[in-house]
Amino acid sequence: MTTSAHTPTGTDEGVWLGLDIGTQSVRCVAADRTGTVVASAARPLRSHREGRRHEQDPAQWWSALTAACGKTMSTVGSRPVRGLSLCATSGTVLLADTDLRPLTPGLMYDDARAADEAAHAVEVGAELWQALGYRPQASWALPKLLWLLRQHPATAETRLLHQADYLTGKLAGRLTAVDSSHALKTGYDLDGERWPTDVVAALGIPEGVLPEVVRPGTPIGEVCRASADATGIPAGTPIIAGMTDGCAAALGSGTFAVGSWNTVLGTTLVLKGVTDRRLHDPLGVVYSHRAPDGNWLPGGASSVGAGVLSDLFGDSDLDRLTTLASDRPTTTVVTYPLVSRGERFPFVAPDAERFTLGTPKDEVDAYAAVLRGVAFVERLCFDYLDLLGAPVDGTLTTTGGGARNHYWTRVRATALGRPLTVPRDADPAVGMALLARSAESSLAEAAREFVRDTETVEPQNADADVLTEGYLTLVDALHERGWLPTELTDHARNRSTR
């Protein structure tokens, strides 16, 4: 549990709430019009992982949300709450009835049991996926829906709910629309702004199972009396359609200009950038959300990230390991740090597993090898984006829990060969507070008033060559295992010589 509070600048100034439903916690922030966090609180979540299975209990999402909101609101005091918006993990879904009673557990963003259903969806909707520039993966919501419907045949009351619209529905006391950002992995056509009814019908998805979809930033309801009592959020507070956690982090970090990018280093590694056109990816691992201002937000989510640290070093003092690692020379020993089996970005490899190249001398070396591994995968993501023709030379910000580790951020900056900007409080919840505020004006106007306190971490040039050597060693190893396509392998090598 974490809580924090900041001295208010005026007790009658309005605030906007941003809610972030992550893998390990639910966070609620109250921010004023400048983006200053007036109050915040978080409550933990628990997962059940087993092989390709990753589930959470939807009731736990709601109980953690009500507790985090209640604590935040106790600090907000008499300030009026002008609106709220919510982000959640991309591709996390469940089946529920029309009264919001869950019929299944929540299948999380990286649950990969729907491999057969994904192959079927790719085949049935081949023409659509080619036009949209991506195709469903086993961890996406559309194959999961097909899998869930096989286990739980639909009735007239059955509804697919994303993690986001399940919780906005609970806040409103009724079913609400889902935003197009969360609907993307369920097969929503962002060009036509509609469900592709022909593909949906061919897949055997019953009519009425899919929710209404609106653009991010659209009002979708108000907090009902029962939810006001549970959360402390005033009844009647506007609920604004949000975006996925990766998009929310990009908003919170100030990633608005074409060519700018944000990396979220949390349980997993998520990249999101801004382009003026949608990228078309032949591998289907990069997908583009539609930004509220009309630009595109391409990116992807890897299965590597800080979540592996609790698995490998759960009983260790990570601050101590960081201090000791920072005092040692950089080496090429590296761990490919998958949090769970299978990779999603920058390549698709359902059978990919964690491995280490070289032999760590001790726990400190093993820890540093994991940090380098995440940095190298981040570099590989940008190499792939460059291969697709995306502009990648703009500003680069980083958010998430891993970004608070200065040593790790320096390793990443050095591996990437470019500065990394770390904004304070630029987490997904702050991005959602910004989006909630934009419903009263525009995203551009709301963003102009946001004041961001940032730190820039420069590359350490003395370590650049050894990190590049380690990076290329990992690239070759991924290729030799048959996971990394030859074209990307060659591009990564060629780009390292520029």
Salt bridges, closest charged atoms under 4 A:
GLU50 OE1 - HIS48 NE2 3.50
GLU50 OE1 - ARG53 NH1 3.76
GLU55 OE1 - ARG53 NH2 3.09
GLU55 OE2 - ARG113 NH2 2.92
ASP97 OD2 - ARG101 NE 2.85
ASP99 OD2 - ARG101 NH2 3.43
ASP110 OD2 - ARG49 NH1 2.94
ASP110 OD1 - HIS54 ND1 2.52
ASP111 OD2 - ARG113 NH2 2.72
GLU117 OE2 - ARG150 NE 3.14
ASP165 OD1 - HIS162 ND1 3.13
ASP179 OD2 - HIS182 ND1 2.69
ASP191 OD2 - ARG278 NH2 2.85
GLU193 OE2 - ARG215 NE 2.67
ASP229 OD1 - ARG225 NH1 3.91
ASP311 OD2 - ARG354 NH2 2.94
ASP351 OD1 - ARG52 NH2 3.25
ASP351 OD1 - ARG341 NH2 3.43
GLU353 OE2 - ARG341 NH1 2.42
ASP362 OD2 - ARG328 NH2 2.80
ASP365 OD1 - ARG328 NH1 2.96
GLU378 OE1 - ARG412 NE 2.80
ASP383 OD1 - ARG495 NH1 2.68
ASP386 OD2 - HIS491 NE2 2.77
ASP386 OD2 - ARG495 NE 3.49
ASP386 OD2 - ARG498 NH1 3.48
ASP427 OD2 - ARG27 NH1 1.63
GLU440 OE1 - ARG82 NH2 2.84
GLU449 OE1 - ARG33 NE 3.17
GLU449 OE2 - ARG437 NH2 2.88
ASP453 OD2 - ARG424 NH1 3.18
GLU455 OE2 - HIS406 NE2 3.33
ASP476 OD2 - ARG493 NH2 2.64
